[in-house]
Amino acid sequence: MRLRTSNIPSSYFRTMNKLLTFLIFLAVFTSGCKKETGDKSKITISGTSYPTVVIGRQEWTTVNYNGPGGLQGEFFGPDDNFNKFYTVEEAIKIRLPSGWRVPTKDDFNTLIGHFSSAKDKDGNFVGDINVAKALMSTDGWDNTGQEENRGTNSSGFNAYPAGFYIENPLYNEWVTTSAWFLTSTPLPKKKVTSHSTNYAFIITNLWLNVSVDNVTTCFACLPGVYNTNNAKSLRFVRNL
């Protein structure tokens, strides 16, 4: 059966052509707006603007949170956004834009998984020095005698070596040699100690830490034996 078009007004075809053109434009525009790895943007948290970067299907803030509360660092960083440390209890109370969260253990595993396939016996990713270099900022790290371990920040994550904060006595531990980040994920009961109840994420360039199984050495991992509940640097993440 043939479709009779003689009775269809020409204005109908003009309208359909315009609609088709618009739909094609919309499809191209939408695909162009899709965020790709390395794309940079900003979000506002507690009245302050924070730069972000896309890594895989995640978007991360690329400087440490510097909002109300927390503990003020006692060292000089490239800007104030590296000088604050927070506990898990403080972090989970921060009001974030829709979709954003305090990172979980799985979030950091996803991050490392873009750069490493190695895992410890608990299934957490473990990064070598090359993974650490990709995540490290290009300045602030002590590379004395180890220039080959200088951070490249090829990931855009921009981890600055703020260490973590000890309240008694008040000082920063392992500044210039490591970056410690909070996670909101509690440790399994069998791994809880008198000084550690939550997973943490560490990046280091000058010495070997041990991962969560206390056996596997790492430069970027969810650490075991050295993990503590002391205040740490805080980043935020969302899924794309």
C-alpha positions as CSV (number, residue, x, y, z in Angstrom):
1,M,0.0,0.0,0.0
2,R,1.4,3.4,-1.0
3,L,1.2,6.4,1.3
4,R,-0.8,9.2,-0.3
5,T,1.0,12.5,0.4
6,S,-0.9,14.8,-2.0
7,N,-3.3,15.9,0.7
8,I,-0.6,16.7,3.3
9,P,0.1,20.4,3.4
10,S,3.7,21.5,2.6
11,S,3.8,23.3,6.0
12,Y,3.7,19.9,7.6
13,F,6.9,18.8,5.9
14,R,8.6,22.2,6.7
15,T,7.7,21.7,10.4
16,M,9.0,18.1,10.4
17,N,12.2,19.2,8.8
18,K,12.7,21.9,11.5
19,L,12.0,19.4,14.2
20,L,14.4,16.8,12.8
21,T,17.1,19.5,12.5
22,F,16.5,20.5,16.1
23,L,16.7,16.9,17.3
24,I,20.0,16.4,15.5
25,F,21.4,19.6,17.0
26,L,20.3,18.6,20.5
27,A,21.9,15.2,20.2
28,V,25.2,16.7,19.0
29,F,25.1,19.4,21.8
30,T,24.3,16.8,24.5
31,S,27.1,14.5,23.4
32,G,29.5,17.5,23.4
33,C,28.6,18.2,27.1
34,K,29.5,14.7,28.3
35,K,32.3,15.0,30.8
36,E,35.5,13.2,29.9
37,T,38.5,12.2,31.9
38,G,40.6,15.3,32.6
39,D,37.7,17.7,32.3
40,K,37.9,20.4,34.9
41,S,35.1,22.3,36.6
42,K,34.2,23.9,40.0
43,I,31.7,23.3,42.8
44,T,30.7,25.6,45.8
45,I,30.7,24.1,49.3
46,S,30.0,26.2,52.4
47,G,30.4,29.4,50.3
48,T,33.8,28.5,48.8
49,S,34.5,27.5,45.2
50,Y,36.6,24.3,44.8
51,P,38.1,23.1,41.5
52,T,37.3,19.6,40.3
53,V,38.5,17.0,37.8
54,V,36.9,14.1,36.0
55,I,38.7,10.7,36.4
56,G,36.9,7.9,34.7
57,R,33.2,8.0,35.8
58,Q,34.0,10.0,39.0
59,E,34.4,13.7,39.6
60,W,36.8,14.7,42.4
61,T,37.6,18.0,44.2
62,T,41.3,18.7,43.6
63,V,42.2,20.7,46.7
64,N,41.5,19.9,50.3
65,Y,38.4,21.1,52.0
66,N,38.9,24.4,53.9
67,G,35.5,25.1,55.4
68,P,34.3,25.7,59.0
69,G,35.6,23.6,61.8
70,G,38.6,21.3,61.4
71,L,42.1,21.8,62.6
72,Q,44.5,24.4,61.1
73,G,47.8,23.1,59.8
74,E,51.1,24.5,61.0
75,F,52.9,24.4,57.6
76,F,53.1,26.5,54.5
77,G,51.3,25.1,51.5
78,P,50.7,26.6,48.0
79,D,47.4,28.1,49.3
80,D,45.1,27.8,52.3
81,N,43.1,25.0,50.8
82,F,45.8,22.5,51.9
83,N,45.9,23.6,55.6
84,K,42.8,22.1,57.2
85,F,42.3,18.6,58.7
86,Y,39.0,17.0,59.6
87,T,37.7,14.0,61.5
88,V,35.1,11.6,60.1
89,E,32.6,12.9,62.6
90,E,33.1,16.5,61.3
91,A,33.2,15.4,57.7
92,I,29.8,13.6,57.5
93,K,28.0,16.7,58.9
94,I,29.2,19.0,56.0
95,R,26.3,20.0,53.7
96,L,27.3,19.1,50.1
97,P,25.8,19.8,46.7
98,S,23.4,17.1,45.4
99,G,25.3,14.0,44.4
100,W,28.5,14.8,46.2
101,R,29.8,12.8,49.2
102,V,32.7,12.1,51.5
103,P,34.6,9.4,49.7
104,T,34.1,5.7,50.7
105,K,36.7,3.0,50.6
106,D,35.1,1.9,47.3
107,D,35.5,5.4,45.8
108,F,39.2,5.3,46.4
109,N,39.5,1.8,45.1
110,T,37.8,3.0,41.9
111,L,40.3,5.9,41.7
112,I,43.4,3.6,42.1
113,G,41.8,1.1,39.8
114,H,42.3,3.5,36.9
115,F,46.0,3.3,37.3
116,S,46.7,-0.2,38.9
117,S,45.5,-3.7,38.7
118,A,47.4,-5.0,41.8
119,K,45.3,-5.8,44.9
120,D,46.0,-6.9,48.4
121,K,44.4,-10.1,49.9
122,D,41.3,-8.1,50.9
123,G,40.7,-7.1,47.3
124,N,41.7,-3.4,47.7
125,F,43.8,-1.9,45.0
126,V,47.5,-1.2,45.7
127,G,49.5,1.4,43.7
128,D,53.2,1.4,43.1
129,I,55.4,4.5,42.8
130,N,54.2,5.3,39.3
131,V,50.6,5.3,40.5
132,A,51.6,7.6,43.4
133,K,53.3,10.0,41.0
134,A,50.2,10.2,38.8
135,L,48.1,11.2,41.9
136,M,50.7,13.6,43.5
137,S,50.8,17.3,43.1
138,T,53.9,18.6,41.3
139,D,55.1,20.6,44.2
140,G,55.4,20.4,48.0
141,W,56.9,16.9,48.1
142,D,60.3,16.2,49.6
143,N,62.2,14.6,46.8
144,T,65.7,14.9,48.3
145,G,67.9,12.4,46.6
146,Q,64.9,10.9,44.7
147,E,64.1,13.3,41.9
148,E,62.7,10.4,39.8
149,N,59.9,10.2,42.4
150,R,58.6,13.7,41.7
151,G,54.9,13.9,41.3
152,T,53.5,14.4,37.8
153,N,49.8,14.9,38.7
154,S,48.9,13.4,35.3
155,S,45.6,12.2,36.9
156,G,44.6,15.7,37.9
157,F,43.9,14.5,41.5
158,N,46.6,16.8,42.8
159,A,47.4,15.2,46.2
160,Y,49.4,17.6,48.3
161,P,51.6,16.1,51.1
162,A,49.8,17.5,54.1
163,G,50.3,14.3,56.2
164,F,47.8,14.2,59.0
165,Y,47.2,16.1,62.2
166,I,48.0,15.0,65.8
167,E,46.2,16.9,68.6
168,N,48.4,15.9,71.5
169,P,50.9,17.4,71.0
170,L,49.6,19.6,68.2
171,Y,51.6,19.1,65.0
172,N,51.4,17.7,61.5
173,E,52.8,14.2,61.0
174,W,54.7,13.2,57.8
175,V,54.3,16.5,56.1
176,T,56.0,16.7,52.7
177,T,56.2,12.9,52.4
178,S,52.6,11.7,52.4
179,A,49.0,12.7,51.8
180,W,46.3,11.1,54.0
181,F,42.6,11.3,53.2
182,L,39.4,10.5,55.1
183,T,37.0,7.8,54.1
184,S,33.5,7.4,55.5
185,T,33.8,3.6,55.6
186,P,34.2,1.9,58.9
187,L,36.8,-0.9,59.3
188,P,35.5,-4.5,59.8
189,K,35.3,-5.4,63.5
190,K,38.3,-7.7,63.2
191,K,40.5,-4.7,61.9
192,V,39.4,-2.1,64.4
193,T,42.1,-1.1,66.8
194,S,42.4,1.3,69.7
195,H,43.6,4.0,67.3
196,S,41.8,3.1,64.1
197,T,38.1,2.6,63.3
198,N,37.8,3.9,59.7
199,Y,39.6,3.2,56.5
200,A,41.9,5.9,55.3
201,F,43.6,6.5,51.9
202,I,47.3,7.3,51.7
203,I,49.7,8.4,48.9
204,T,53.4,8.5,49.6
205,N,56.6,8.8,47.6
206,L,59.6,8.2,49.9
207,W,58.9,5.1,51.9
208,L,56.8,2.0,51.7
209,N,53.6,1.8,53.8
210,V,51.7,-1.5,54.1
211,S,48.2,-1.9,52.8
212,V,45.1,-3.1,54.7
213,D,46.3,-6.7,55.0
214,N,49.5,-5.4,56.8
215,V,51.6,-7.4,54.3
216,T,51.4,-5.8,50.9
217,T,53.7,-2.8,50.5
218,C,52.3,0.2,48.7
219,F,52.8,3.8,47.6
220,A,49.0,4.4,47.2
221,C,46.5,2.3,49.1
222,L,44.1,1.9,52.0
223,P,46.6,1.4,54.7
224,G,46.6,-1.0,57.7
225,V,49.2,-0.8,60.4
226,Y,49.8,3.0,60.3
227,N,46.2,4.0,60.0
228,T,44.8,6.2,62.8
229,N,41.7,8.3,63.5
230,N,43.6,11.5,63.6
231,A,42.2,14.4,61.5
232,K,43.1,14.1,57.8
233,S,42.8,16.0,54.5
234,L,39.3,15.9,53.1
235,R,38.2,15.6,49.4
236,F,34.7,15.0,47.9
237,V,33.5,12.9,45.0
238,R,30.5,12.2,42.9
239,N,29.6,9.6,40.3
240,L,28.9,10.7,36.7
